[in-house]
């Protein structure tokens, strides 16, 4: 989250991942993906710099996490050796309502 300041001086945090655009005319407007708009005191350049710093911090923290070892990352775990042998011998299950079965 980045912290910015409304024109009345109150500060609030906004998730930069939901910002669709930022424009300056002369006030800086933050427009979110859902169409909400916020007018802030920070300049366009300052907001962009806050976003860059935030993203750099996220990457730095991710690199500081301990490495995961011991197993490969995958969506589906590979079959165990005894399961692999059984799957080669397994017959196709019957699906009586399946149109391609021809039964």
C-alpha positions as semicolon CSV with decimal commas, in nm:
position;residue;x (nm);y (nm);z (nm)
1;X;0,000;0,000;0,000
2;X;0,111;0,355;-0,062
3;X;0,016;0,639;0,170
4;X;-0,104;0,962;0,010
5;X;-0,263;1,286;0,137
6;X;-0,605;1,425;0,052
7;X;-0,636;1,798;-0,013
8;X;-0,783;1,845;0,339
9;X;-0,464;1,699;0,491
10;X;-0,591;1,355;0,589
11;X;-0,373;1,065;0,489
12;X;-0,492;0,732;0,353
13;X;-0,345;0,419;0,202
14;X;-0,433;0,287;-0,141
15;X;-0,338;-0,038;-0,310
16;X;-0,135;0,061;-0,619
17;X;-0,236;-0,262;-0,793
18;X;-0,591;-0,129;-0,834
19;X;-0,490;0,207;-0,982
20;X;-0,594;0,236;-1,344
21;X;-0,449;0,579;-1,411
22;X;-0,300;0,885;-1,246
23;X;-0,329;1,229;-1,397
24;X;-0,238;1,583;-1,299
25;X;-0,457;1,876;-1,401
26;X;-0,326;2,063;-1,185
27;X;-0,432;1,846;-0,889
28;X;-0,326;1,482;-0,894
29;X;-0,613;1,238;-0,948
30;X;-0,585;0,867;-0,870
31;X;-0,846;0,662;-1,057
32;X;-0,903;0,301;-0,954
33;X;-1,018;0,010;-1,168
34;X;-1,372;0,039;-1,030
35;X;-1,389;0,408;-1,124
36;X;-1,334;0,560;-0,779
37;X;-1,130;0,879;-0,798
38;X;-0,917;1,042;-0,531
39;X;-0,759;1,387;-0,542
40;X;-0,428;1,399;-0,358
41;X;-0,163;1,657;-0,267
42;X;0,130;1,454;-0,401
43;X;0,243;1,524;-0,756
44;X;0,217;1,268;-1,033
45;X;0,593;1,211;-1,014
46;X;0,577;1,160;-0,636
47;X;0,293;0,906;-0,666
48;X;0,477;0,712;-0,937
49;X;0,788;0,712;-0,715
50;X;0,583;0,584;-0,418
51;X;0,451;0,300;-0,634
52;X;0,802;0,211;-0,757
53;X;0,934;0,209;-0,398
54;X;0,640;-0,007;-0,284
55;X;0,699;-0,264;-0,559
56;X;1,074;-0,269;-0,493
57;X;0,999;-0,336;-0,125
58;X;0,771;-0,626;-0,217
59;X;1,040;-0,780;-0,437
60;X;1,308;-0,728;-0,171
61;X;1,093;-0,896;0,094
62;X;1,019;-1,187;-0,140
63;X;1,391;-1,242;-0,195
64;X;1,448;-1,242;0,182
65;X;1,210;-1,537;0,229
66;X;1,377;-1,872;0,292
67;X;1,419;-2,088;-0,015
68;X;1,186;-2,385;-0,045
69;X;1,381;-2,705;-0,101
70;X;1,310;-3,074;-0,084
71;X;1,034;-3,099;-0,340
72;X;0,974;-2,953;-0,684
73;X;0,694;-2,706;-0,731
74;X;0,417;-2,842;-0,949
75;X;0,041;-2,836;-0,979
76;X;0,004;-3,214;-0,983
77;X;0,246;-3,433;-0,789
78;X;0,413;-3,704;-0,997
79;X;0,277;-4,056;-0,936
80;X;0,466;-4,280;-0,698
81;X;0,654;-4,571;-0,855
82;X;0,398;-4,836;-0,751
83;X;0,107;-4,619;-0,869
84;X;0,271;-4,566;-1,208
85;X;0,290;-4,942;-1,267
86;X;-0,076;-4,989;-1,175
87;X;-0,192;-4,708;-1,400
88;X;-0,038;-4,877;-1,706
89;X;-0,243;-5,191;-1,640
90;X;-0,566;-5,018;-1,543
91;X;-0,859;-5,058;-1,779
92;X;-1,060;-4,764;-1,901
93;X;-1,351;-4,710;-1,662
94;X;-1,701;-4,754;-1,798
95;X;-1,909;-4,443;-1,838
96;X;-2,254;-4,560;-1,951
97;X;-2,376;-4,207;-2,023
98;X;-2,063;-4,103;-2,207
99;X;-2,143;-4,057;-2,581
100;X;-1,797;-4,167;-2,700
101;X;-1,812;-4,509;-2,531
102;X;-2,026;-4,657;-2,806
103;X;-2,218;-4,870;-2,557
